[in-house]
Amino acid sequence: MEHRRNAFKSAILKGERQIGFWCQMTDPGGMEMLAAAGFDWLMIDTEHSPTDAVSILPLLHAVEAFPVSTVVRPGSVNPVEMKKLLDQGVQTLLVPYVQNAEEARLAAAAVAYPPTGIRGVAGLTRASKYGAVPDYVTRARDEICLVVQIETLSAVAELDEICATPGVDAVFVGPADLAASLGYLGQPGHPEVRAAVKDAVRRIRAAGKPAGFLSPDTAYAEEIVEAGATFVAVGIDCHVLRQGALRLVTHWKG
C-alpha cells in the first residue's frame, strides 16, 4: 500500500491559496457535510473543544471520502498528544501558542522520528494502515506538515527565529490571543491588531514560509489574503450555526 500524500502541504508550499473552515463541534455527520461543501481544508480543533485523540477518529473517518485535507490543532506544544494524533493518521498539525524558537524546535522534534526528532516509533498504527505501508517510518516526515501558531507579542518578537526553525513548514497568525496580548481583549479586528497581523504575515512570507490566518469576517480575511496569507480559514462551525439561528429568530420573532 502506498504512502498517503499530503495535498495541503504540497499546495501551500507551492503558494497555492487554500480556503478552509474551522471545526469545533464533534459530530461526524456535521464533518461529513462540511467535507462535501468544497473547502480545501478543514481544521479540527482540540484546543478549544471537547475533541481529543480518541474522539477525533470518527471525524477523520467522516471526511475520508471527500477531496478535502484535514488539519488538527492539539491543545499545546505537547509531544505526547501530538504523537497520538500522528499515529491516528493526522498529517498536518497546527500547534498553538508557540512563543519562541525553543518551543518551535520542540514542536518540530515531536513530528519527526529519531535521529532528527523524538516521535516514538510504533508499527501497527492507523497512520501506517496498521503496517500495510511498509516504508511509513522512513517517509512519514515528508508528508507531515507542521504549522506553528503565533499569537502573542513575545512570539511576534521572535518571529524571524521561529520561521527559521528547521522543521517548521508554515506559520499561522492567531488574531484573538494576539489582540489580547496587544491589550485589545475581545477585539481581534481592532486596527492595531490588523496592522500587527498584516506585518506578521508579510514577515512570514519574506522568510519563505506559507502564512495562515482565521477570521469569519470576510473583509478582514480578504485583507490578510491581500497581505500574503496562503491558507485562510473563513468560517467557524459554531459561528455559522449561531448566526443562521439568530437570523431565523430575528425574522420570525423580531
C-alpha positions in Angstrom: 0.0 0.0 0.0 1.3 3.4 -0.9 2.1 6.2 1.5 -0.6 8.8 1.6 0.2 12.2 0.0 -0.4 15.4 1.9 -2.2 17.6 -0.6 -2.5 20.5 1.8 1.3 20.6 2.4 2.0 20.3 -1.3 -0.4 23.1 -2.2 0.8 25.7 0.4 4.5 25.1 -0.3 3.7 25.9 -4.0 2.0 29.1 -2.9 -1.5 27.8 -3.9 -4.2 29.5 -1.9 -6.1 27.1 0.3 -9.5 28.2 1.7 -10.5 26.4 4.9 -13.1 26.1 7.6 -12.7 25.9 11.4 -14.4 22.9 13.2 -15.1 22.9 16.9 -18.2 20.7 17.0 -17.8 16.9 17.5 -20.5 15.4 15.2 -19.2 13.2 12.4 -22.3 14.0 10.3 -21.6 17.6 10.5 -18.0 17.0 9.5 -19.2 14.9 6.6 -21.5 17.7 5.4 -18.6 20.3 5.6 -16.3 17.9 3.8 -18.7 17.9 0.9 -19.1 21.7 0.8 -16.0 22.3 -1.3 -13.4 23.7 1.1 -9.7 22.9 0.5 -9.1 22.1 4.2 -11.0 21.6 7.5 -9.3 22.5 10.8 -10.4 20.2 13.6 -9.8 22.0 16.9 -8.9 20.1 20.1 -7.6 23.1 22.0 -10.9 24.9 22.5 -13.4 22.0 22.1 -14.2 18.6 23.8 -12.4 16.7 21.0 -9.4 14.6 21.9 -7.2 11.9 20.3 -9.9 9.3 20.8 -13.0 11.3 19.7 -11.2 12.7 16.7 -11.2 9.3 14.9 -14.9 9.4 13.8 -14.3 12.9 12.5 -11.3 11.7 10.4 -13.4 8.8 9.1 -16.2 11.2 8.1 -14.1 13.2 5.7 -12.1 10.4 4.0 -14.4 10.1 1.0 -14.0 13.7 0.0 -11.2 15.7 -1.6 -10.5 17.8 1.4 -7.5 18.0 3.7 -7.7 17.8 7.4 -5.6 19.9 9.8 -5.7 19.2 13.5 -4.9 21.6 16.3 -3.6 19.9 19.5 -4.1 21.5 22.8 -0.5 22.7 23.2 3.1 22.0 22.3 2.8 18.6 23.8 4.9 15.8 22.1 2.8 13.0 23.7 -0.5 14.5 22.5 1.0 15.2 19.1 2.3 11.7 18.8 -1.2 10.3 19.4 -2.7 12.4 16.7 0.1 11.5 14.2 -0.4 7.8 15.0 -4.1 8.3 14.3 -3.2 9.3 10.8 -3.2 13.1 11.1 -0.7 14.6 8.6 -1.0 18.3 9.4 -0.7 19.7 12.9 -1.4 23.3 13.8 0.4 23.8 17.1 -1.0 26.7 19.1 0.7 29.3 21.3 4.2 28.8 20.1 6.0 31.6 21.9 9.6 31.3 20.8 12.1 29.4 18.7 12.7 26.9 21.5 9.1 25.8 21.5 9.1 25.7 17.7 12.1 23.3 17.9 10.2 21.1 20.4 7.2 21.0 18.0 9.5 20.1 15.1 11.1 17.4 17.1 7.7 16.0 18.1 6.7 15.3 14.5 9.9 13.6 13.4 11.3 10.2 14.2 14.9 9.8 15.6 17.6 10.7 15.0 16.1 14.0 13.8 13.3 14.1 16.3 11.7 12.4 19.3 8.5 10.9 17.9 8.1 7.4 19.3 8.0 4.5 16.8 5.0 2.2 16.6 4.4 -0.2 13.8 0.7 -1.0 13.9 -0.9 2.4 13.8 -3.7 3.9 11.7 -1.0 6.2 10.1 0.7 3.2 8.6 -2.6 1.5 7.7 -1.7 -0.9 10.6 1.5 -1.9 9.0 0.3 -2.1 5.4 2.6 0.8 4.4 6.0 -0.8 4.8 8.1 2.3 4.3 5.9 4.6 6.6 8.5 5.4 9.2 11.2 6.3 6.6 8.8 8.6 4.6 6.4 9.9 7.2 8.0 13.2 7.8 7.9 14.0 4.1 4.1 14.1 4.2 3.7 15.6 7.6 3.1 19.4 7.7 4.0 21.3 10.9 2.2 24.6 11.2 3.1 26.7 14.3 0.7 29.3 15.6 2.0 32.6 16.8 -0.5 34.6 18.9 1.5 36.8 21.4 3.8 39.8 21.4 6.7 37.5 22.5 6.1 35.2 19.5 6.0 38.2 17.2 9.3 39.4 18.7 10.8 36.0 17.8 9.0 35.5 14.6 12.2 35.5 12.4 13.8 32.9 14.6 10.6 30.8 14.6 10.3 30.9 10.8 14.0 29.9 10.5 13.5 26.8 12.8 14.2 23.6 10.8 11.1 21.5 10.5 8.6 24.4 10.7 6.7 24.2 7.4 4.3 27.1 7.8 3.3 29.8 10.4 -0.3 30.7 11.4 -1.2 34.0 12.9 -3.9 33.8 15.6 -5.8 37.1 15.9 -7.8 36.5 19.1 -4.9 35.9 21.5 -2.7 38.4 19.7 -5.4 41.0 20.3 -5.4 40.1 24.0 -1.6 40.3 24.1 -1.8 43.8 22.5 -4.3 45.0 25.1 -7.4 44.6 22.9 -9.0 41.6 24.5 -12.1 40.5 22.5 -11.2 42.9 19.7 -9.4 40.8 17.0 -10.5 43.2 14.3 -9.0 46.3 16.1 -7.0 48.5 13.6 -3.8 47.9 15.6 -4.4 44.2 15.7 -5.0 44.1 11.9 -1.8 46.0 11.4 0.2 43.6 13.6 -1.4 40.6 11.7 -0.5 42.0 8.3 3.0 42.8 9.4 3.5 39.3 10.7 2.1 37.8 7.5 4.5 39.8 5.4 7.4 38.8 7.6 6.4 35.1 7.4 6.3 35.3 3.6 9.6 37.2 3.5 11.1 34.3 5.4 9.9 31.9 2.7 7.2 30.3 4.7 3.4 30.0 3.9 1.3 32.1 6.2 -2.1 31.2 7.6 -5.0 33.1 9.3 -8.5 32.7 10.6 -11.4 35.1 10.5 -15.2 34.7 9.9 -15.2 38.4 8.9 -14.9 38.2 5.1 -13.5 41.7 4.7 -10.8 41.0 7.3 -9.9 37.7 5.8 -9.6 39.3 2.3 -7.4 42.0 3.8 -5.0 39.4 5.2 -5.0 37.4 1.9 -4.1 40.6 0.2 -1.2 40.9 2.6 0.1 37.5 1.5 -1.7 34.8 3.5 -1.7 31.5 1.7 -4.1 29.4 3.7 -7.1 31.1 5.4 -10.0 29.7 7.4 -13.0 31.8 6.5 -15.6 30.4 8.9 -16.2 28.6 12.2 -18.9 25.9 12.5 -20.4 27.2 15.8 -20.4 30.8 14.5 -22.1 29.9 11.2 -24.7 27.8 13.1 -25.4 30.5 15.7 -25.6 33.3 13.1 -28.0 31.3 11.0 -30.2 30.6 14.0 -30.2 34.2 15.1 -31.3 35.3 11.6 -34.3 32.9 11.8 -35.2 34.1 15.2 -35.0 37.7 14.2 -37.2 37.1 11.1 -39.9 35.1 13.0 -39.8 36.8 16.4 -38.0 40.1 15.7 
